[in-house]
Amino acid sequence: MHHDDSGGGHTVEADSKPVTLQDVFLAQSRLRGWVRHTSLEHSFELSRHAHADVWMKLENTQVTGSFKVRGPFNRLQTLTPEERHNGVVASTAGNHGIGLAYAAKQLGIAAHIYLPETADPSKVRVLESYDARLSRFPDIEDARQAAMQTANREGLVYVSAYSDPAVIAGNGTIGLEILDDMPDVEVAVVCVGGGGLVSGIGAVLKSVNPAIEIWGVEASNSPTFSTWYREGRTVEVPLQPSIAEGLSGYIEPETLTWPVVRRVVDRMLGVSDDEMVSAMRWAMEYHRYMLEPSGAAALAVLLSAPAELRGRRVAITLSGRNISLSRLMTLTGYERRV
């Protein structure tokens, strides 16, 4: 693991807040009955290993298998009647599409999902089961461009996985749940892809108690926010492929999440593909939880036992479990033992 930057020396004007605490409470009321208040589970093994009091926010047990159902459910309930009638479109490597398709099916809205060819087959099967209309593209950026063009051409609402106030507010409901279950949380360690999760959780925790530290964790191969955070501005970032497709890929500099990340994140970290695989193995070994690589990033940080967390009360996100069994076995090396 490498430490890209720390210390929240960045100030951003108050008007850069796309999401208020009131927005998140509103989202919570919209999600009630549709989305689970997931458990915040103490990990004895992880606490012992990291010399801290570590609690796991089990979004891997959320409906659809990841936190990415919260944002779309909230977003879809803000649509006008005409927008609901026309339907929505999104580009996604999997979990955002699954969350959106599930929410759309529950609410009777048509969902068009634009996928990269490389999408995990198990995620594609789930999308098909929710009756989403699927189109495939060479890579996720092609899918994104095509989805936005379709939205403009056909009058559909494009639902971003992260750069949308209603999506960020939906994710922020996780922050409210953490505070419900552990009001004296001191540090939240949150995985970062497009920044929608850390923006939502961070905005909530910081507005309730600015002393709570927010740590963001990226795939080292896709270090967009780490780089922007260190530079204090958006710059071009070279990207390498990663097994964590949910944390990888191009992030547009104009994303709404960047000003929030600057404001609420105290430390940006990166974890390697190997560290995520070790965390996936740990989750299976000690807790019998299946995690996809993206879902294991925050856990990977705790496995490195950062000295700054010693003796502190820590909440980490286990953000998703959607990986095919064959890929899970291959990545973790278990198929060679069986």
Number of C-alpha atoms within 10 A of each C-alpha: 16 11 12 16 15 15 10 15 10 15 11 13 8 8 7 13 16 20 23 17 18 11 17 28 17 16 26 23 11 18 20 10 9 13 17 14 20 18 16 20 14 15 15 13 13 21 21 12 14 20 17 21 20 29 23 23 24 23 25 23 20 20 17 24 21 24 29 28 29 31 32 29 26 26 22 22 17 14 14 10 9 10 15 19 13 16 21 25 29 26 29 25 25 27 25 26 31 29 25 36 32 25 26 24 15 12 13 12 20 20 27 25 25 27 26 20 15 14 16 16 14 15 19 18 11 19 23 13 12 18 15 24 14 16 15 16 16 11 17 23 17 15 23 21 13 18 26 18 14 18 19 12 9 10 15 24 21 20 25 24 25 26 21 21 24 28 28 33 33 33 30 31 27 27 24 22 18 25 15 11 12 15 13 13 21 18 20 28 28 30 32 30 27 26 26 31 31 32 34 33 27 31 28 28 27 17 13 15 13 13 12 19 22 27 23 29 30 27 31 22 20 26 26 26 31 25 19 18 25 16 11 14 13 17 13 12 15 12 14 12 13 18 18 23 22 22 25 25 23 16 21 13 15 10 16 22 28 23 20 22 27 22 22 28 25 21 22 27 25 26 25 20 21 14 21 28 24 20 25 27 23 22 19 14 11 12 11 11 17 23 27 29 30 30 31 30 36 29 28 26 26 21 18 13 17 13 10 8 17 14 13 16 17 24 24 25 25 28 29 25 26 24 21 14 11 11 15 21 16 12 20 18 13 12 12 8 6 6
